[in-house]
Amino acid sequence: MPTPRLSKHFPNSIYFSTLTVIEWIDIFTKHVYFDILIDSLKYCQEKKALMLHGYVIMTNHIHLLFSVDEESSADVFMCDFKKWTTNAIQEELKNESRRYIKNLLDKTIFKKRQNCFQVWQANNFSEIVESKPFFKQKLEYIHLNPVKKGYVNGCEDWKYSSAMNWMHGDHSVINVVLTDL
């Protein structure tokens, strides 16, 4: 059965989505880049009715479990998030003179022709979460990502993950809506 596309609006549904950097380039290797993504998510929580249920930010991709209210659309959130973070990342790359990363992004063959700068792959690989077991499976997958990569020993040790929210009620990085569907 095909997964519904984000272009259809499913009010109050929870989505599991993966956003990947073009060619899996490791951009998020400094706290400033993680903070750009966190700040954008916080903005979307405040202004775009984003409800974040789970997340992990890795060096070249992010996974999100999220929902938006009836007035909003998952499409709008994704588009705005990608656009704002792309602009902020581009500016930070200029400020830091990370020419190597900027050059990789500029020269990628996967870049849209009309764009002079692109960070994210076009596809978001989103799925609607339709059951509690599926939600739990995706949340566990998200939290184990940094452990499987060998970045940390325990999932709660990765700062840019909702594992601390879920395991210890620690919302110091970003607020997460703890739900059991």
Backbone bond lengths (Angstrom), bond angles and torsions (degrees), N, CA, C in turn:
res aa  C-N    CA-C-N  psi(-1)  N-CA   C-N-CA  omega(-1)  CA-C   N-CA-C  phi
1 M - - - 1.449 - - 1.527 108.64 -
2 P 1.332 119.30 127.12 1.463 120.97 -177.70 1.525 111.59 -68.40
3 T 1.324 114.86 145.57 1.454 121.30 176.89 1.517 109.62 -76.56
4 P 1.359 117.91 133.20 1.462 118.74 178.34 1.524 110.60 -60.07
5 R 1.325 115.61 139.70 1.466 121.00 177.61 1.517 109.40 -77.24
6 L 1.325 116.11 155.35 1.456 120.35 178.16 1.525 111.99 -64.79
7 S 1.322 117.70 -20.20 1.456 118.89 -177.19 1.531 111.08 -64.27
8 K 1.317 118.12 -21.74 1.451 120.89 171.96 1.526 106.94 -84.39
9 H 1.307 115.27 144.86 1.469 119.65 -177.37 1.525 109.25 -99.28
10 F 1.312 116.90 121.95 1.451 123.74 178.03 1.523 107.55 -119.74
11 P 1.344 117.68 88.83 1.462 120.73 -174.50 1.526 112.30 -55.10
12 N 1.312 114.92 136.91 1.469 124.61 175.76 1.527 114.40 64.21
13 S 1.312 118.45 9.88 1.460 120.28 176.03 1.520 109.47 -76.22
14 I 1.326 115.19 151.20 1.462 120.47 173.29 1.523 107.05 -95.61
15 Y 1.333 115.14 134.89 1.452 121.96 179.81 1.525 109.37 -113.31
16 F 1.322 116.01 144.04 1.456 122.53 167.18 1.519 105.39 -106.12
17 S 1.326 116.50 122.79 1.458 119.93 -175.48 1.522 110.61 -136.47
18 T 1.310 114.80 144.72 1.460 122.12 175.04 1.515 108.17 -120.30
19 L 1.326 115.61 127.67 1.457 121.78 174.64 1.524 106.38 -113.88
20 T 1.315 116.27 126.08 1.459 121.63 -174.37 1.521 110.10 -120.29
21 V 1.328 114.92 138.70 1.457 121.42 175.49 1.531 108.15 -68.98
22 I 1.312 116.46 143.72 1.459 121.41 177.97 1.533 110.00 -50.51
23 E 1.326 114.87 132.34 1.472 122.97 178.31 1.535 112.66 54.64
24 W 1.313 116.51 22.45 1.471 122.12 176.61 1.536 111.80 57.30
25 I 1.328 116.73 35.18 1.468 121.53 179.46 1.526 109.16 -69.67
26 D 1.324 116.65 131.92 1.466 122.18 -178.69 1.531 110.78 -78.69
27 I 1.320 115.52 88.61 1.467 120.67 178.70 1.520 110.74 -88.63
28 F 1.330 116.43 -39.65 1.461 121.15 -170.97 1.527 110.11 -85.77
29 T 1.329 114.40 73.48 1.462 120.68 -178.33 1.527 112.08 -116.62
30 K 1.317 116.54 -1.23 1.462 121.81 177.86 1.521 108.29 -131.36
31 H 1.319 115.80 151.28 1.463 119.99 -177.34 1.524 112.98 -56.18
32 V 1.315 117.89 -33.86 1.455 120.57 -178.05 1.535 111.45 -59.48
33 Y 1.312 118.16 -34.62 1.466 121.36 -179.82 1.528 111.20 -76.48
34 F 1.324 116.43 -37.93 1.466 119.92 173.79 1.532 108.91 -61.33
35 D 1.326 115.85 -42.74 1.462 120.57 -178.09 1.523 112.19 -64.72
36 I 1.309 117.75 -33.64 1.468 120.50 175.55 1.526 109.75 -59.30
37 L 1.323 116.39 -44.81 1.465 120.22 -179.56 1.524 111.26 -68.07
38 I 1.331 116.71 -43.62 1.472 120.90 179.26 1.531 110.04 -62.59
39 D 1.326 117.38 -45.43 1.466 120.68 -179.86 1.529 111.30 -61.41
40 S 1.321 116.78 -38.40 1.454 120.34 178.31 1.528 110.84 -66.81
41 L 1.329 116.72 -41.77 1.465 119.72 176.82 1.527 110.89 -62.46
42 K 1.334 117.16 -41.27 1.469 121.04 178.23 1.533 110.30 -62.37
43 Y 1.310 116.68 -43.08 1.462 120.82 178.01 1.533 109.79 -59.71
44 C 1.314 116.20 -45.27 1.465 120.02 179.91 1.525 111.66 -65.23
45 Q 1.323 117.32 -32.44 1.460 119.76 174.78 1.531 110.46 -64.31
46 E 1.311 115.90 -42.96 1.466 120.87 -176.72 1.530 112.84 -75.65
47 K 1.330 117.25 -39.92 1.473 120.55 -169.38 1.525 115.00 -110.08
48 K 1.330 117.93 -18.37 1.458 120.07 -172.76 1.526 112.95 -122.81
49 A 1.317 116.88 15.04 1.471 122.47 176.26 1.529 113.18 61.47
50 L 1.325 116.82 28.51 1.460 120.56 176.30 1.523 109.63 -71.95
51 M 1.321 115.75 132.17 1.456 122.10 170.91 1.527 106.60 -115.61
52 L 1.309 115.32 110.24 1.456 122.05 -177.45 1.522 108.13 -91.38
53 H 1.336 116.01 123.34 1.467 121.36 -177.88 1.525 111.75 -106.05
54 G 1.303 116.56 -21.81 1.459 121.73 178.67 1.517 109.50 -172.24
55 Y 1.338 116.12 152.30 1.457 119.85 179.61 1.520 109.77 -164.32
56 V 1.312 114.38 159.71 1.461 122.34 165.99 1.522 106.24 -150.35
57 I 1.318 115.12 137.81 1.465 121.10 174.64 1.517 106.65 -111.06
58 M 1.310 115.61 119.08 1.457 121.93 177.94 1.538 107.26 -104.17
59 T 1.314 117.76 -174.13 1.465 120.28 -175.38 1.527 113.31 -72.48
60 N 1.351 117.23 -21.41 1.458 119.24 -176.55 1.531 114.07 -140.36
61 H 1.315 116.55 10.09 1.461 120.17 176.83 1.529 109.56 -162.80
62 I 1.321 114.28 164.63 1.455 119.63 173.25 1.520 108.93 -134.60
63 H 1.319 114.69 150.15 1.462 121.79 173.25 1.519 107.02 -116.87
64 L 1.317 115.63 138.44 1.453 121.23 179.14 1.517 110.78 -132.01
65 L 1.317 115.81 139.65 1.458 123.36 163.27 1.519 104.48 -112.25
66 F 1.328 117.74 116.30 1.453 119.54 -172.95 1.518 111.27 -149.13
67 S 1.312 114.69 163.49 1.455 121.45 171.38 1.527 107.77 -142.63
68 V 1.315 114.99 161.08 1.461 122.49 175.13 1.527 107.09 -130.05
69 D 1.319 117.54 158.42 1.459 120.22 -176.79 1.527 111.85 -76.98
70 E 1.320 116.02 -179.75 1.467 121.64 -176.42 1.518 113.19 -61.68
71 E 1.328 117.13 -29.72 1.462 121.32 -177.28 1.528 112.34 -78.93
72 S 1.306 116.74 -20.48 1.462 121.53 -174.81 1.514 110.56 -103.93
73 S 1.314 113.89 176.57 1.456 119.69 178.77 1.516 108.93 -136.50
74 A 1.312 115.91 143.34 1.468 120.77 176.94 1.518 110.27 -61.86
75 D 1.327 116.10 -35.62 1.472 120.68 176.85 1.521 111.66 -57.99
76 V 1.321 115.73 -48.73 1.461 120.62 -177.52 1.522 110.10 -62.58
77 F 1.332 116.34 -44.26 1.459 119.81 177.95 1.524 110.65 -58.09
78 M 1.329 117.69 -50.75 1.466 121.45 -177.72 1.524 111.70 -60.62
79 C 1.309 115.64 -45.23 1.468 120.32 -179.29 1.530 110.50 -62.13
80 D 1.316 116.98 -48.20 1.465 120.97 -179.22 1.521 111.76 -65.17
81 F 1.318 116.39 -41.97 1.464 120.73 -179.89 1.526 110.59 -61.65
82 K 1.325 116.69 -47.81 1.458 120.57 -178.84 1.536 111.50 -65.42
83 K 1.313 116.28 -40.92 1.469 120.22 -179.20 1.530 110.65 -65.30
84 W 1.330 117.41 -48.94 1.461 120.48 -176.81 1.526 110.73 -65.68
85 T 1.333 116.93 -45.11 1.467 119.05 -178.49 1.525 111.32 -66.77
86 T 1.315 117.77 -35.90 1.469 120.34 176.66 1.523 110.48 -60.08
87 N 1.329 116.82 -47.66 1.469 120.21 179.46 1.523 111.78 -62.13
88 A 1.334 117.02 -43.76 1.470 120.96 -179.09 1.530 110.92 -67.25
89 I 1.318 117.39 -39.88 1.475 121.03 178.61 1.527 110.12 -66.28
90 Q 1.318 116.75 -42.76 1.460 120.09 178.13 1.533 110.17 -58.87
91 E 1.302 117.52 -45.20 1.462 121.77 -180.00 1.528 111.05 -63.21
92 E 1.321 116.47 -42.73 1.469 120.08 179.82 1.529 111.37 -66.90
93 L 1.319 117.66 -38.66 1.465 120.59 176.88 1.523 110.74 -60.99
94 K 1.322 116.48 -38.93 1.467 120.51 176.82 1.527 110.68 -65.43
95 N 1.323 116.18 -45.83 1.473 120.88 -178.64 1.525 112.19 -61.84
96 E 1.317 116.23 -36.69 1.463 120.39 -177.81 1.527 113.28 -90.01
97 S 1.301 116.81 -5.62 1.467 121.65 -176.36 1.526 111.94 55.57
98 R 1.318 116.39 43.12 1.467 120.51 176.33 1.531 107.96 -85.33
99 R 1.328 114.81 69.23 1.458 120.99 -175.15 1.522 112.73 -61.56
100 Y 1.318 116.66 -34.13 1.467 119.56 -178.68 1.536 110.66 -61.03
101 I 1.327 116.75 -49.70 1.466 120.86 -180.00 1.529 110.08 -65.72
102 K 1.318 116.89 -45.72 1.463 120.62 179.53 1.528 110.59 -59.67
103 N 1.316 117.54 -41.26 1.461 121.86 178.22 1.528 111.01 -63.15
104 L 1.330 117.21 -42.88 1.468 120.22 177.35 1.528 111.02 -59.27
105 L 1.323 115.71 -44.74 1.463 119.61 179.77 1.526 111.87 -66.32
106 D 1.315 116.42 -39.44 1.474 120.40 -179.17 1.523 112.33 -67.91
107 K 1.304 117.44 -32.16 1.465 121.37 -172.48 1.531 114.05 -97.02
108 T 1.325 117.75 -2.22 1.457 119.54 -176.67 1.526 111.57 -60.84
109 I 1.300 116.04 141.59 1.463 120.53 178.76 1.528 111.37 -79.82
110 F 1.335 117.01 -11.51 1.456 120.54 -178.15 1.526 112.71 -90.64
111 K 1.303 116.99 -0.57 1.451 121.96 -178.45 1.528 109.76 -69.53
112 K 1.330 116.30 143.07 1.457 120.40 173.79 1.513 108.36 -63.96
113 R 1.289 117.04 140.21 1.469 120.91 -175.25 1.519 112.99 -60.75
114 Q 1.324 117.95 -38.94 1.455 119.51 -174.66 1.530 112.84 -78.34
115 N 1.299 117.90 -13.02 1.463 120.24 -178.65 1.520 111.59 -89.58
116 C 1.306 115.64 136.76 1.457 118.17 174.41 1.531 110.18 -90.22
117 F 1.329 118.30 -17.62 1.463 121.09 177.37 1.519 108.29 -148.14
118 Q 1.319 116.79 130.39 1.453 122.14 -178.57 1.517 108.73 -143.40
119 V 1.320 117.04 137.23 1.461 122.16 177.53 1.523 110.84 -105.72
120 W 1.322 116.41 -48.71 1.464 121.51 -169.79 1.522 112.48 -93.84
121 Q 1.340 115.08 145.11 1.455 119.71 169.85 1.523 108.36 -63.01
122 A 1.317 116.86 154.18 1.461 121.09 -176.84 1.527 112.44 -65.54
123 N 1.321 117.53 -39.41 1.463 120.97 -177.24 1.521 111.24 -83.63
124 N 1.337 114.82 143.72 1.460 120.50 179.89 1.525 113.35 -103.48
125 F 1.310 117.95 -13.08 1.453 122.03 -179.04 1.532 111.16 50.85
126 S 1.331 115.89 60.95 1.461 121.55 -177.74 1.518 111.37 -101.22
127 E 1.326 114.42 145.46 1.455 121.74 176.39 1.517 108.33 -134.40
128 I 1.306 116.56 146.81 1.461 120.22 173.46 1.520 108.00 -83.62
129 V 1.311 115.50 132.41 1.468 121.80 178.05 1.524 106.90 -82.40
130 E 1.314 115.62 114.45 1.462 119.84 -174.00 1.520 114.14 -107.83
131 S 1.334 117.14 -4.26 1.465 118.02 -179.30 1.524 110.54 -150.36
132 K 1.312 114.71 159.17 1.458 120.97 177.84 1.540 111.27 -63.14
133 P 1.345 119.67 -44.20 1.473 118.92 177.69 1.534 113.21 -60.56
134 F 1.339 117.27 -38.34 1.459 120.88 178.48 1.534 110.08 -65.27
135 F 1.332 116.74 -42.63 1.461 121.33 177.45 1.530 110.34 -59.39
136 K 1.320 116.59 -48.33 1.471 120.57 -179.33 1.522 111.26 -63.12
137 Q 1.332 117.05 -39.49 1.467 121.11 178.44 1.527 110.85 -61.88
138 K 1.320 116.85 -46.14 1.472 120.74 -178.99 1.522 111.39 -68.84
139 L 1.326 117.67 -38.05 1.457 120.79 178.52 1.529 110.32 -64.18
140 E 1.325 116.74 -43.21 1.469 120.36 177.48 1.528 110.49 -64.25
141 Y 1.319 117.05 -42.53 1.462 121.94 177.90 1.524 110.50 -57.71
142 I 1.342 115.84 -47.31 1.462 121.63 179.16 1.525 110.04 -57.51
143 H 1.314 116.42 -50.65 1.462 120.80 -174.50 1.527 113.05 -68.29
144 L 1.321 117.62 -29.61 1.466 120.27 -179.46 1.528 113.26 -84.28
145 N 1.317 118.23 -11.31 1.463 122.35 -178.96 1.529 112.95 -49.31
146 P 1.342 120.20 -54.31 1.474 120.29 -178.69 1.526 113.22 -68.11
147 V 1.316 117.06 -26.89 1.471 120.62 177.56 1.521 109.45 -70.55
148 K 1.324 116.37 -46.45 1.469 120.77 179.62 1.525 111.91 -63.43
149 K 1.333 117.18 -30.96 1.464 120.89 176.88 1.523 112.02 -77.39
150 G 1.329 117.25 -12.30 1.458 121.01 179.75 1.521 114.14 84.77
151 Y 1.335 116.90 14.13 1.462 119.78 179.79 1.524 112.08 -74.67
152 V 1.330 116.63 -33.47 1.464 122.45 -178.92 1.522 109.48 -143.02
153 N 1.319 115.79 163.43 1.467 120.43 177.56 1.520 112.32 -84.75
154 G 1.319 116.43 -36.84 1.461 121.13 -179.98 1.514 110.25 -124.08
155 C 1.329 116.04 144.47 1.468 118.76 -175.45 1.526 112.45 -60.52
156 E 1.311 118.46 -29.40 1.464 119.97 179.44 1.527 112.36 -73.31
157 D 1.325 117.73 -7.77 1.465 121.85 179.21 1.531 113.22 -84.10
158 W 1.335 117.87 -13.10 1.462 121.40 179.30 1.526 107.90 -87.13
159 K 1.319 116.57 114.90 1.465 121.80 -174.25 1.526 112.90 -59.98
160 Y 1.317 117.13 -37.61 1.460 120.57 -172.87 1.528 111.42 -98.76
161 S 1.313 113.93 59.46 1.452 122.76 179.92 1.526 108.40 -150.93
162 S 1.306 116.41 153.90 1.463 120.43 177.96 1.524 112.68 -81.91
163 A 1.324 117.79 5.37 1.462 119.93 179.63 1.529 111.59 -57.70
164 M 1.344 117.16 -42.18 1.476 119.89 178.53 1.529 111.18 -64.70
165 N 1.312 117.36 -35.41 1.461 120.79 177.14 1.529 109.93 -61.45
166 W 1.329 114.64 -49.46 1.459 120.20 -175.25 1.531 112.81 -74.15
167 M 1.327 117.95 -39.09 1.467 120.46 -174.07 1.528 113.26 -84.27
168 H 1.335 116.23 -32.38 1.466 119.11 -172.83 1.528 113.43 -129.52
169 G 1.323 118.07 4.34 1.463 120.48 -178.48 1.521 112.80 65.29
170 D 1.336 117.14 23.24 1.464 122.72 -177.89 1.528 109.35 -90.79
171 H 1.328 115.45 107.61 1.462 121.43 -179.15 1.523 110.73 -107.32
172 S 1.320 117.29 29.52 1.471 120.99 -175.11 1.530 112.73 -70.73
173 V 1.314 119.22 -29.01 1.463 120.85 178.77 1.525 109.41 -82.72
174 I 1.318 116.50 -51.23 1.471 122.20 178.10 1.532 107.84 -160.53
175 N 1.311 115.09 148.00 1.465 120.09 179.17 1.526 110.14 -74.42
176 V 1.325 114.72 136.04 1.454 121.44 177.57 1.525 108.12 -125.17
177 V 1.320 116.12 136.52 1.461 121.74 177.28 1.516 107.60 -81.48
178 L 1.327 116.22 111.24 1.455 121.28 179.59 1.531 107.62 -84.73
179 T 1.307 115.55 115.42 1.455 120.78 -175.20 1.517 109.40 -135.16
180 D 1.302 116.32 152.49 1.465 119.07 174.67 1.529 109.90 -117.52
181 L 1.328 114.99 24.57 1.466 122.82 -178.38 1.508 108.34 62.53
